[in-house]
Every structure is written in structure tokens, then in C-alpha cells.
């Protein structure tokens, strides 16, 4: 059997998955995403915060 992530069925699944494969996400028992839609968050605000964070990491 090949070594590494690619040699295993679960690894192949993870490497070939994308966001369209995620229907529901639970965080601390609460639904954060259901039926492919993000819940309880203003997506534009979260994306802006992530962009700011990415710029800070790159600048460091």
C-alpha cells in the first residue's frame, strides 16, 4: 500500500473535496452552515476580516 495521504481512500477524498461538498457544519454543537448556506454571520464582514488577517500575515 502506498504511503502518504494520496495512497488512502480517505486521503483521496480530502484532496479532491471542495466547498461544494460541505452541506452542514457544526461548531460547538451549533449549526454554522446548513444546506450549503452560512448561518449567523454577515459573509461580507467575515471575508473582509479574513483579508485583513491575510495581509497582516504576509506583512509579518
C-alpha positions in Angstrom: 0.0 0.0 0.0 1.4 3.4 -0.9 2.5 5.7 1.9 1.1 9.2 2.5 -2.3 10.8 2.2 -2.8 10.1 -1.5 -2.4 6.3 -1.1 -5.5 6.0 1.1 -9.2 6.3 0.2 -9.8 9.0 2.9 -6.8 11.0 1.7 -8.0 10.9 -1.9 -11.4 12.1 -0.7 -10.0 15.0 1.2 -7.6 16.1 -1.5 -10.4 16.1 -4.1 -13.1 17.8 -2.0 -14.1 21.4 -2.3 -16.6 23.7 -0.5 -19.5 22.3 -2.7 -19.0 19.0 -0.8 -19.9 20.6 2.5 -23.6 20.7 3.3 -23.6 21.2 7.1 -21.0 22.4 9.6 -21.5 22.2 13.4 -19.3 24.3 15.7 -19.6 23.6 19.4 -23.0 21.9 18.7 -24.4 24.9 16.8 -25.1 24.8 13.1 -22.7 27.3 11.3 -23.7 26.2 7.9 -26.9 24.3 6.8 -28.0 23.3 3.3 -24.8 25.0 2.0 -25.7 28.4 3.5 -23.6 30.2 6.1 -25.8 31.0 9.2 -25.5 33.7 11.8 -22.8 35.7 10.0 -22.6 38.6 7.7 -20.4 36.9 5.0 -19.0 40.2 3.6 -17.8 41.2 7.1 -16.1 37.8 7.7 -14.4 37.9 4.2 -13.1 41.4 4.9 -11.7 40.3 8.3 -10.1 37.3 6.7 -8.5 39.5 4.0 -7.2 41.9 6.7 -5.7 38.9 8.6 -4.1 37.5 5.4 -2.5 40.9 4.7 -1.1 41.0 8.3 0.4 37.5 8.0 2.0 38.4 4.6 3.4 41.6 6.0 4.9 39.9 9.1 
